[in-house]
Amino acid sequence: MQTIPSNLSRLGWDASHAAALRASAHASAVPARVALVSAQRLVVIGEDDLREVTVSGGVRAAPPEGGITTGDWVAVADEVVVAVLPRRSVLLRRAAGAAVTAQAVAANVDTVFIAVPLGIPVGVRRLERSLAIAWSSGARPVVLLTKADLSADLAADLDAAGAAAAAAQVIAVSAAGLGLDAMRAVQLPSQTGAIVGPSGAGKSTLVNALRGNDQLATAAVRADGRGRHTTTHRELLELPGGALLIDTPGMREMGVWDAQAGIDAVFGELTAIAERCRFNDCAHQGEPGCAVQAAAQDDPGILDRLASMHKLEREQRHLDEQVDVRLRAESRRQHRRRARALRNQPHH
């Protein structure tokens, strides 16, 4: 792992973070930024250098939403994280598995780079999902069409991604140099980006090209076009010029988590069209005076986007219902624990 300069301002520390630390119950603790999170290690960078730390029982009992993640600012006392400072942004997804819980992918991020590999058709529906999650994070999404040198028709791929990207910038990039300057121009020094995408999207190869070295492990794509997983943890890296980038492991799917605002942002043009429907509760399923169906006669792709929006909204509603059930169940468990504690107290 590389050494990040110890000047906290280069890591994004500023007066508002300092004020948050002073206002906390741990004002005398030392600030540091989480640089690496893996199953076994938590590494931070502060005024000195990179070092491993542990997490206090209090933070473990009441962690930030989705858990401590790369990019978090923390308060450290005696090599123990005693508090996580308020986040300006956080990229959340539903954690893999059956449990209804969030996973924080990256925190305090200014830009979310969504890697979409070329050489295969652009996965428009997956891109819409990733954009919805990115917009909901509070950061700015940028679409990266990676491995652009493998595209059979780069103009068509750019058009396909642009149609789904709404207001997000789309950049075609390759490790050979295409688009790297445009990507560098997105972030100012001390700003943080996070790059997300499936395994085999070329994220680590792209990060190596940006850094000018081959430090991160990479692997060839399998014959079936699927990527081999290489990055195994989330790591904060410094780029030449002073910007920061969080490299993340490949993710097969990004489940939505509190993403309705992002869904609205991605499909804003459908909402604008729907406002012209004759009926306010139009379901766009053949009702008379449906502006969406009328627009689809000129652009059939609108119906595909409409189906994609409805799918994400159904997933979000189902998740909200599951979260409500989980919270009610936890409340009942806490009530039973309190009742047992009272029953077990000696009577006076």
C-alpha positions in Angstrom: 0.0 0.0 0.0 1.3 3.4 -0.9 2.2 6.3 1.5 -0.2 9.2 1.3 1.3 12.6 2.2 0.6 13.4 5.8 -0.9 16.8 5.2 -4.5 16.4 6.1 -5.7 19.1 3.8 -4.5 17.1 0.9 -6.8 14.3 2.1 -9.8 16.7 2.1 -9.7 17.8 5.7 -11.1 21.3 6.1 -12.6 23.7 8.6 -16.0 22.0 8.6 -14.5 18.7 9.4 -12.5 20.3 12.2 -15.7 21.9 13.5 -17.4 18.6 13.5 -14.6 17.1 15.5 -14.6 19.9 18.0 -18.3 19.5 18.5 -18.1 15.8 19.2 -17.6 14.1 22.5 -14.0 13.3 21.4 -12.6 16.7 20.6 -9.2 15.8 22.0 -8.9 12.8 19.7 -6.7 12.9 16.5 -8.4 13.1 13.1 -7.6 10.5 10.4 -9.1 9.3 7.2 -9.9 5.6 6.6 -7.6 4.5 3.8 -8.2 0.8 3.6 -11.0 -1.5 4.7 -10.8 -5.3 4.4 -12.2 -8.2 6.3 -9.2 -8.2 8.6 -7.8 -4.7 8.5 -8.8 -1.1 9.1 -6.0 1.3 8.1 -6.1 5.1 8.5 -3.9 8.0 7.4 -3.4 10.9 9.7 -0.7 13.5 10.5 1.9 10.8 10.7 1.6 7.9 8.3 -0.6 4.9 7.5 -1.3 2.7 10.5 -3.7 -0.1 11.5 -6.3 0.7 14.2 -9.0 -1.0 16.0 -12.6 0.1 16.6 -14.0 0.9 20.0 -17.0 -1.0 21.4 -19.1 2.1 21.2 -18.6 2.5 17.5 -19.1 -1.2 16.9 -22.4 -1.1 18.8 -23.6 2.0 16.9 -21.7 2.2 13.6 -22.5 4.7 10.8 -25.0 3.6 8.2 -23.5 0.8 6.2 -20.5 0.5 8.6 -17.1 2.2 8.6 -15.8 2.5 5.0 -13.0 3.9 3.0 -13.1 7.7 2.9 -14.7 8.1 6.4 -13.1 10.7 8.7 -12.6 9.2 12.1 -11.4 10.3 15.5 -8.6 8.1 16.9 -7.4 7.9 20.4 -4.6 5.5 21.4 -4.9 3.7 18.0 -8.6 3.1 18.5 -11.4 4.7 16.4 -13.6 6.3 19.0 -16.0 8.2 16.6 -16.9 8.5 13.0 -17.4 12.1 11.9 -20.6 13.1 9.9 -20.4 12.2 6.3 -20.9 14.7 3.4 -21.8 11.9 1.1 -21.9 8.1 1.2 -22.4 5.6 -1.5 -24.7 2.9 -0.1 -26.0 -0.3 -1.6 -28.0 -3.2 -0.2 -25.5 -5.6 1.2 -25.2 -9.0 -0.6 -27.1 -11.9 1.0 -30.5 -12.3 2.6 -30.0 -9.7 5.4 -31.8 -6.4 4.9 -28.9 -4.1 5.6 -26.9 -1.4 3.9 -23.2 -1.6 2.9 -21.3 1.7 2.7 -19.0 1.4 -0.4 -17.3 4.8 0.0 -17.8 8.0 2.0 -17.0 11.7 1.6 -16.8 11.3 -2.1 -17.1 14.1 -4.6 -17.4 12.0 -7.7 -18.6 8.5 -8.4 -17.0 7.0 -11.5 -19.2 4.2 -12.9 -17.1 1.9 -15.0 -18.9 0.3 -18.0 -16.7 -2.1 -20.0 -16.9 -2.0 -23.8 -16.2 -4.9 -26.2 -19.7 -6.1 -25.2 -23.0 -4.2 -25.6 -23.5 -1.4 -23.1 -25.5 -2.7 -20.1 -28.0 0.1 -20.2 -30.3 -1.2 -17.4 -27.3 -1.9 -15.1 -26.0 1.6 -15.9 -29.4 3.2 -14.9 -29.3 1.3 -11.6 -25.8 2.4 -10.9 -26.6 6.0 -11.7 -29.6 6.0 -9.4 -27.5 4.7 -6.5 -24.7 7.2 -7.4 -27.0 10.2 -7.5 -28.5 9.2 -4.2 -25.1 9.3 -2.6 -24.8 13.1 -2.7 -21.8 12.9 -5.1 -21.7 13.6 -8.8 -21.8 10.5 -11.1 -19.5 10.3 -14.1 -19.9 7.4 -16.6 -16.6 5.8 -17.8 -16.8 3.7 -20.9 -13.7 1.6 -20.2 -11.7 -0.5 -22.6 -12.8 1.9 -25.4 -10.2 0.4 -27.7 -12.3 -2.8 -27.8 -15.5 -1.1 -29.0 -16.7 -2.0 -32.5 -18.6 1.3 -32.7 -17.6 3.8 -30.1 -20.0 6.5 -31.3 -22.9 4.1 -30.9 -21.7 3.1 -27.4 -21.4 6.7 -26.4 -25.0 7.4 -27.7 -26.3 4.4 -25.8 -24.7 5.4 -22.5 -25.6 9.1 -23.0 -29.3 8.2 -23.5 -29.3 6.5 -20.0 -26.9 9.0 -18.3 -29.3 11.9 -17.9 -27.2 14.8 -16.7 -24.1 12.7 -15.9 -21.0 13.2 -18.0 -19.9 10.2 -20.2 -16.2 9.7 -21.0 -14.7 7.0 -23.2 -11.4 5.8 -21.6 -8.7 3.3 -22.2 -5.5 2.4 -20.4 -3.6 3.4 -23.5 -4.5 7.0 -22.8 -7.8 7.8 -24.4 -10.0 10.0 -22.1 -7.5 10.0 -19.2 -7.1 13.8 -19.4 -10.8 14.3 -19.4 -11.1 12.0 -16.3 -8.3 14.0 -14.5 -10.1 17.2 -15.3 -13.2 16.1 -13.4 -11.5 16.3 -9.9 -9.6 19.1 -8.3 -6.7 18.4 -5.9 -7.9 17.0 -2.5 -11.2 16.0 -4.0 -12.1 12.3 -3.8 -13.6 10.0 -6.4 -14.7 6.4 -6.1 -14.6 4.0 -9.1 -17.3 1.2 -9.1 -18.3 -1.4 -11.6 -18.3 -5.1 -12.3 -15.2 -7.4 -12.2 -13.4 -7.2 -15.5 -14.4 -3.6 -16.2 -10.7 -2.6 -16.1 -10.9 -0.5 -13.0 -7.6 -1.4 -11.6 -5.9 -1.2 -15.0 -7.4 2.3 -15.4 -6.3 3.4 -11.9 -2.8 2.2 -12.7 -2.7 4.3 -15.9 -3.9 7.3 -13.9 -1.2 6.7 -11.3 1.5 5.9 -13.8 2.4 2.6 -12.4 1.3 -1.1 -12.2 0.9 -1.3 -8.4 -2.7 -2.7 -8.4 -3.2 -6.3 -9.3 -5.0 -6.9 -12.6 -6.1 -10.0 -14.5 -7.2 -10.8 -18.0 -10.9 -11.1 -18.8 -12.1 -14.6 -19.3 -13.0 -16.0 -22.7 -16.7 -15.5 -22.0 -16.2 -11.8 -21.5 -16.7 -11.9 -17.7 -14.0 -10.3 -15.6 -11.7 -12.0 -13.1 -11.9 -10.4 -9.7 -8.7 -8.7 -8.7 -9.3 -5.9 -6.2 -10.3 -7.4 -2.9 -10.7 -4.4 -0.7 -11.6 -0.7 -0.8 -8.5 1.5 -0.8 -7.9 5.2 -0.9 -5.2 6.1 -3.4 -3.5 9.4 -4.3 -3.2 10.4 -7.9 -0.5 12.7 -9.5 -1.9 16.2 -9.2 -3.4 15.7 -5.8 -6.8 14.1 -6.4 -7.8 11.0 -4.5 -9.5 7.9 -5.8 -11.1 5.0 -4.0 -10.7 1.7 -5.9 -13.4 -0.8 -5.1 -13.8 -4.6 -5.7 -16.0 -5.6 -8.6 -19.7 -5.9 -7.8 -22.1 -8.2 -9.7 -25.1 -6.2 -8.7 -25.7 -3.0 -6.8 -29.0 -3.3 -4.8 -30.8 -0.1 -4.2 -30.8 1.4 -0.7 -32.7 4.7 -0.1 -32.3 5.5 -3.8 -35.6 7.1 -4.7 -34.0 10.5 -5.1 -31.5 9.0 -7.5 -34.3 7.2 -9.5 -36.0 10.5 -9.9 -32.8 12.1 -11.2 -32.1 9.3 -13.7 -35.6 9.2 -15.1 -36.4 12.9 -14.8 -37.4 13.2 -18.5 -40.1 10.6 -18.0 -41.5 12.5 -15.1 -41.6 15.6 -17.2 -43.4 13.8 -20.0 -45.9 12.2 -17.6 -46.9 15.6 -16.3 -48.6 16.1 -19.7 -50.8 13.0 -19.3 -54.5 13.7 -19.2 -54.9 11.9 -15.8 -52.8 12.6 -12.8 -52.8 8.9 -11.8 -51.9 7.7 -15.3 -50.1 4.3 -15.2 -48.9 4.8 -18.9 -50.5 1.4 -19.8 -52.8 2.5 -22.5 -55.0 5.1 -20.8 -56.5 7.8 -23.1 -54.4 10.9 -23.3 -51.2 9.2 -22.1 -48.3 11.5 -23.1 -45.7 8.8 -22.3 -47.3 6.4 -24.8 -47.5 9.2 -27.3 -43.9 10.0 -27.0 -43.0 6.4 -27.3 -44.4 6.3 -30.8 -41.4 8.5 -31.9 -38.9 6.9 -29.5 -39.7 3.3 -28.6 -36.8 3.3 -26.1 -39.0 5.3 -23.8 -41.0 2.2 -22.9 -37.8 0.3 -22.0 -36.8 3.2 -19.7 -40.2 3.3 -18.2 -40.1 -0.4 -17.4 -36.6 0.0 -15.9 -37.9 2.9 -13.7 -40.8 0.9 -12.5 -38.6 -2.1 -11.7 -36.3 0.1 -9.6 -39.2 1.8 -7.9 -40.8 -1.6 -7.0 -37.4 -2.8 -5.6 -37.1 0.4 -3.5 -40.7 0.1 -2.2 -40.1 -3.6 -1.3 -36.9 -2.7 0.5 -38.6 0.1 2.4 -41.3 -2.4 3.6 -38.6 -4.9 4.6 -36.7 -2.2 6.5 -39.9 -1.2 8.3 -40.5 -4.8 9.3 -37.0 -5.2 10.5 -37.2 -2.0 12.6 -40.5 -3.1 14.1 -39.0 -6.5 15.0 -35.9 -4.9 16.6 -38.1 -2.6 18.6 -40.1 -5.6 19.9 -36.9 -7.4 20.8 -35.6 -4.3 22.7 -39.0 -4.1 24.5 -38.8 -7.8 25.5 -35.2 -7.3 26.7 -36.2 -4.4 28.9 -39.2 -6.3 30.2 -36.9 -9.3 31.2 -34.5 -7.0 32.8 -37.2 -5.4 34.9 -38.6 -8.8 35.9 -35.1 -10.0 37.0 -34.5 -7.0 39.2 -34.8 -7.9 43.0 -37.9 -6.5 44.6 -37.6 -4.1 47.5 
